Protein backbone atom coordinates (compact mmCIF):
# COMPACT_ATOMS: atom_id res chain seq x y z
CA UNK A 1 0.00 0.00 0.00
CA UNK A 2 1.34 3.44 -0.94
CA UNK A 3 0.52 6.88 0.38
CA UNK A 4 -1.94 8.83 -1.78
CA UNK A 5 -0.07 12.08 -1.15
CA UNK A 6 3.67 11.35 -1.35
CA UNK A 7 3.57 7.87 -2.97
CA UNK A 8 5.84 6.29 -0.31
CA UNK A 9 5.27 2.84 1.17
CA UNK A 10 3.11 2.82 4.30
CA UNK A 11 4.44 0.93 7.34
CA UNK A 12 2.76 -2.32 8.39
CA UNK A 13 1.37 -0.93 11.68
CA UNK A 14 -0.06 2.09 9.88
CA UNK A 15 -1.68 -0.14 7.22
CA UNK A 16 -3.41 -2.19 9.92
CA UNK A 17 -4.71 1.01 11.54
CA UNK A 18 -5.98 2.34 8.18
CA UNK A 19 -7.80 -0.89 7.39
CA UNK A 20 -9.23 -1.32 10.89
CA UNK A 21 -10.60 2.22 11.23
CA UNK A 22 -11.26 2.89 7.51
CA UNK A 23 -9.01 5.96 7.33
CA UNK A 24 -7.58 7.54 4.16
CA UNK A 25 -4.48 5.80 2.81
CA UNK A 26 -1.93 8.37 3.99
CA UNK A 27 1.44 7.81 5.67
CA UNK A 28 2.04 9.16 9.15
CA UNK A 29 3.93 12.23 7.85
CA UNK A 30 1.13 13.24 5.44
CA UNK A 31 -1.74 12.59 7.85
CA UNK A 32 -3.49 15.59 9.39
CA UNK A 33 -5.09 13.66 12.27
CA UNK A 34 -4.20 14.72 15.79
CA UNK A 35 -4.26 12.56 18.92
CA UNK A 36 -7.35 12.89 21.10
CA UNK A 37 -7.38 13.39 24.84
CA UNK A 38 -9.06 10.68 26.89
CA UNK A 39 -9.88 11.13 30.59
CA UNK A 40 -11.11 8.47 32.98
CA UNK A 41 -14.41 9.22 34.70
CA UNK A 42 -15.06 7.48 38.01
CA UNK A 43 -18.73 8.18 38.57
CA UNK A 44 -19.23 5.43 41.12
CA UNK A 45 -16.50 3.86 43.26
CA UNK A 46 -14.16 1.80 41.02
CA UNK A 47 -16.20 1.37 37.84
CA UNK A 48 -14.38 3.93 35.69
CA UNK A 49 -14.99 4.54 32.01
CA UNK A 50 -13.05 6.53 29.38
CA UNK A 51 -14.40 9.88 28.16
CA UNK A 52 -13.09 11.15 24.80
CA UNK A 53 -12.63 14.91 24.90
CA UNK A 54 -13.69 16.73 21.69
CA UNK A 55 -11.16 18.79 19.74
CA UNK A 56 -10.80 22.33 21.12
CA UNK A 57 -12.28 21.57 24.55
CA UNK A 58 -9.13 20.14 26.17
CA UNK A 59 -8.50 23.10 28.52
CA UNK A 60 -12.09 23.20 29.74
CA UNK A 61 -12.13 19.43 30.27
CA UNK A 62 -8.90 19.52 32.29
CA UNK A 63 -10.24 22.31 34.53
CA UNK A 64 -13.42 20.33 35.22
CA UNK A 65 -11.47 17.12 35.75
CA UNK A 66 -9.11 18.73 38.28
CA UNK A 67 -11.94 20.48 40.09
CA UNK A 68 -13.81 17.20 40.63
CA UNK A 69 -10.74 15.52 42.14
HUTA-V768750 format. One record per residue. N is the residue number from 0. RES is the residue in one letter. OMEGA is omega in whole degrees, -180 to 180 (NA if undefined). Layout:
n->(N;N)
res->(RES;RES)
omega->(OMEGA;OMEGA)
This chain:
n->(0;1;2;3;4;5;6;7;8;9;10;11;12;13;14;15;16;17;18;19;20;21;22;23;24;25;26;27;28;29;30;31;32;33;34;35;36;37;38;39;40;41;42;43;44;45;46;47;48;49;50;51;52;53;54;55;56;57;58;59;60;61;62;63;64;65;66;67;68)
res->(X;X;X;X;X;X;X;X;X;X;X;X;X;X;X;X;X;X;X;X;X;X;X;X;X;X;X;X;X;X;X;X;X;X;X;X;X;X;X;X;X;X;X;X;X;X;X;X;X;X;X;X;X;X;X;X;X;X;X;X;X;X;X;X;X;X;X;X;X)
omega->(-179;180;180;-176;-175;176;175;177;180;-179;-176;-180;180;179;179;178;-179;-179;-177;-176;177;179;176;-178;179;176;-176;-179;-178;-178;179;179;177;179;-180;177;178;178;177;179;178;-177;-178;177;-174;-177;-180;176;-178;176;179;-178;179;179;177;-178;-176;-178;-180;-180;179;177;180;-178;179;-179;-179;-178;NA)
